[in-house]
Amino acid sequence: MKRVNALQLRQSLGKVIAGLEKTGEPILLEKGRRPVGVIVSLRDFQERFVERAAAEARTKLIEEMDRLATTSADPTPVVDVLRDLRGEA
């Protein structure tokens, strides 16, 4: 993994971004020789965070739909319930 300190990043941001676009390899950002963050490509960010969050939301929605789709304890046919709601005999 490539390492860049804060001063190098300020002085050559364009070069760092170009390298990131070219290789896609994450860049470790250091401040005073202490790691403080990581710069990742947009593709990596989307794969690791955005798509994962969307997948979790889909899973939660499916679980909720399954919970709502459980059969009712009331044996009355749906057609009869709708007729009652409409006031039909």
Backbone bond lengths (Angstrom), bond angles and torsions (degrees), N, CA, C in turn:
res aa  C-N    CA-C-N  psi(-1)  N-CA   C-N-CA  omega(-1)  CA-C   N-CA-C  phi
1 M - - - 1.447 - - 1.529 108.22 -
2 K 1.311 114.81 133.50 1.462 120.13 178.93 1.527 109.00 -73.48
3 R 1.330 115.75 144.22 1.464 121.71 178.71 1.519 109.18 -116.27
4 V 1.331 115.83 138.11 1.456 121.51 178.44 1.521 107.11 -137.05
5 N 1.337 115.86 133.06 1.467 116.52 175.83 1.529 109.31 -91.90
6 A 1.325 115.67 168.89 1.461 120.88 -174.45 1.524 111.88 -58.84
7 L 1.341 117.99 -39.83 1.457 121.25 -179.92 1.525 110.76 -64.12
8 Q 1.336 116.93 -45.33 1.468 120.54 178.19 1.531 110.69 -61.24
9 L 1.313 115.81 -39.05 1.456 119.81 -179.70 1.529 110.83 -64.04
10 R 1.335 116.67 -43.92 1.473 119.97 178.99 1.528 111.24 -64.31
11 Q 1.330 116.58 -39.56 1.461 120.32 -175.39 1.526 112.98 -76.83
12 S 1.326 117.07 -27.83 1.467 118.27 -174.93 1.524 112.43 -140.34
13 L 1.302 115.92 50.21 1.465 120.72 -179.46 1.524 111.77 -58.04
14 G 1.313 116.92 -43.98 1.464 120.70 179.83 1.513 112.30 -58.75
15 K 1.318 117.03 -42.24 1.463 122.01 179.82 1.531 110.40 -66.56
16 V 1.325 116.53 -41.91 1.468 120.64 179.52 1.530 109.59 -62.99
17 I 1.333 116.94 -44.39 1.469 120.94 179.65 1.525 110.74 -63.73
18 A 1.322 116.84 -41.95 1.467 120.17 178.96 1.523 110.77 -61.30
19 G 1.325 116.72 -42.12 1.465 120.50 178.05 1.521 111.73 -63.97
20 L 1.313 116.26 -38.96 1.458 121.11 178.74 1.529 110.56 -64.61
21 E 1.333 116.49 -43.59 1.463 120.11 178.21 1.526 111.64 -64.36
22 K 1.318 116.12 -37.91 1.464 120.74 -176.39 1.517 111.73 -71.49
23 T 1.332 117.50 -48.60 1.463 120.56 -173.59 1.525 113.46 -97.43
24 G 1.318 117.50 -29.46 1.455 120.70 -176.55 1.514 113.18 75.21
25 E 1.336 116.35 1.59 1.466 121.04 -178.26 1.529 110.24 -77.39
26 P 1.338 117.63 132.29 1.467 119.79 177.87 1.528 111.37 -58.52
27 I 1.325 115.22 151.43 1.465 121.31 -179.29 1.529 107.98 -119.07
28 L 1.328 115.49 125.70 1.459 121.02 178.80 1.521 108.66 -82.52
29 L 1.317 116.81 123.03 1.460 122.56 -179.16 1.523 108.43 -97.37
30 E 1.332 115.68 125.28 1.465 121.44 -177.72 1.524 110.92 -117.70
31 K 1.303 114.67 150.23 1.457 121.52 173.55 1.518 106.01 -130.62
32 G 1.318 115.58 111.94 1.455 120.06 -177.56 1.516 112.56 62.02
33 R 1.302 117.57 42.87 1.464 125.29 -179.24 1.527 114.02 65.46
34 R 1.308 115.92 13.02 1.461 120.91 178.94 1.521 108.13 -112.32
35 P 1.337 118.37 123.26 1.464 120.58 179.05 1.529 110.64 -61.66
36 V 1.328 116.26 131.26 1.465 120.67 -179.93 1.523 113.11 -125.28
37 G 1.313 117.42 -13.19 1.456 119.03 -179.12 1.509 111.75 -176.96
38 V 1.309 114.55 177.03 1.458 121.58 178.94 1.518 108.09 -134.95
39 I 1.315 115.35 136.95 1.457 121.23 175.16 1.522 106.09 -103.13
40 V 1.340 116.22 124.40 1.461 120.57 -179.14 1.522 109.40 -120.98
41 S 1.321 115.37 159.43 1.462 120.18 178.44 1.527 109.10 -70.22
42 L 1.316 115.47 159.86 1.455 120.83 179.01 1.523 110.38 -60.94
43 R 1.320 117.09 -40.02 1.470 121.08 179.06 1.525 111.05 -59.99
44 D 1.334 116.98 -46.61 1.466 120.33 178.28 1.523 111.23 -62.59
45 F 1.318 116.94 -41.93 1.461 121.01 178.99 1.526 110.67 -59.56
46 Q 1.325 116.17 -47.02 1.464 120.10 -178.60 1.521 111.23 -64.42
47 E 1.337 117.34 -42.93 1.457 120.84 -179.48 1.524 111.70 -65.18
48 R 1.308 116.82 -40.40 1.462 120.15 -173.39 1.511 114.41 -86.57
49 F 1.319 117.96 -29.56 1.453 119.32 -172.80 1.528 113.34 -119.07
50 V 1.314 117.65 -54.88 1.458 120.85 -174.61 1.528 110.71 -66.49
51 E 1.325 117.25 -51.14 1.460 120.14 -178.56 1.523 111.36 -66.83
52 R 1.319 117.73 -34.63 1.457 120.55 178.41 1.521 110.32 -65.98
53 A 1.321 117.13 -42.10 1.468 120.64 178.56 1.527 110.17 -64.11
54 A 1.324 117.82 -40.16 1.459 121.19 178.41 1.526 110.71 -65.53
55 A 1.320 116.93 -40.00 1.467 120.66 178.28 1.525 110.72 -64.24
56 E 1.319 116.94 -40.56 1.463 120.31 177.74 1.531 110.88 -64.44
57 A 1.326 116.93 -39.86 1.461 120.76 178.12 1.525 110.87 -65.11
58 R 1.345 117.00 -40.45 1.470 120.53 177.17 1.519 110.80 -63.05
59 T 1.324 117.08 -43.52 1.461 121.16 179.23 1.520 110.99 -61.00
60 K 1.320 116.56 -43.41 1.464 120.96 179.05 1.527 110.39 -63.00
61 L 1.327 117.35 -42.22 1.457 121.79 179.47 1.528 110.65 -63.75
62 I 1.313 117.33 -43.53 1.465 121.21 179.23 1.523 110.67 -63.08
63 E 1.331 116.73 -41.87 1.462 120.04 177.84 1.522 110.93 -62.07
64 E 1.321 116.85 -40.83 1.470 120.83 178.65 1.522 110.74 -66.03
65 M 1.333 117.17 -40.71 1.463 120.93 177.62 1.527 110.68 -63.86
66 D 1.320 117.34 -41.78 1.463 121.01 177.45 1.522 110.88 -62.19
67 R 1.324 116.21 -40.67 1.459 120.27 179.60 1.523 110.34 -63.32
68 L 1.323 116.34 -41.44 1.466 120.49 -179.58 1.525 112.70 -73.54
69 A 1.311 117.38 -22.67 1.458 121.16 -176.10 1.525 113.05 -86.37
70 T 1.306 118.68 1.89 1.461 120.09 179.58 1.523 108.92 -63.43
71 T 1.308 115.04 148.39 1.462 119.47 -177.40 1.515 110.76 -68.42
72 S 1.316 114.20 147.06 1.451 121.48 -178.93 1.527 110.01 -80.78
73 A 1.320 116.25 151.31 1.465 121.27 176.66 1.522 110.42 -77.94
74 D 1.335 116.90 -14.87 1.458 121.72 -179.82 1.528 108.83 -82.30
75 P 1.336 118.61 119.36 1.471 120.87 -176.86 1.531 113.78 -80.77
76 T 1.337 118.51 0.81 1.465 121.30 -178.51 1.522 109.83 -65.93
77 P 1.333 117.35 128.42 1.468 120.00 179.09 1.536 111.04 -60.91
78 V 1.293 116.63 147.53 1.459 123.38 -177.74 1.534 110.66 -59.13
79 V 1.311 116.99 -38.26 1.463 120.70 -179.64 1.523 110.28 -60.15
80 D 1.324 116.80 -41.46 1.467 120.16 179.17 1.535 111.11 -66.47
81 V 1.316 116.97 -39.31 1.465 120.69 178.97 1.522 109.72 -63.17
82 L 1.330 117.58 -43.63 1.465 121.35 179.09 1.526 111.10 -63.97
83 R 1.318 116.57 -40.58 1.476 119.50 178.27 1.520 110.39 -62.77
84 D 1.344 117.03 -42.37 1.461 120.65 178.04 1.535 110.93 -60.97
85 L 1.333 116.35 -41.76 1.469 120.40 -179.96 1.513 111.99 -65.31
86 R 1.329 116.67 -33.84 1.462 121.15 -179.88 1.524 112.09 -82.50
87 G 1.323 116.50 -11.96 1.457 120.45 -178.26 1.507 113.25 83.37
88 E 1.320 116.27 16.44 1.463 120.58 178.64 1.523 108.68 -84.85
89 A 1.297 114.96 152.93 1.472 119.72 -179.78 1.486 111.23 -95.62
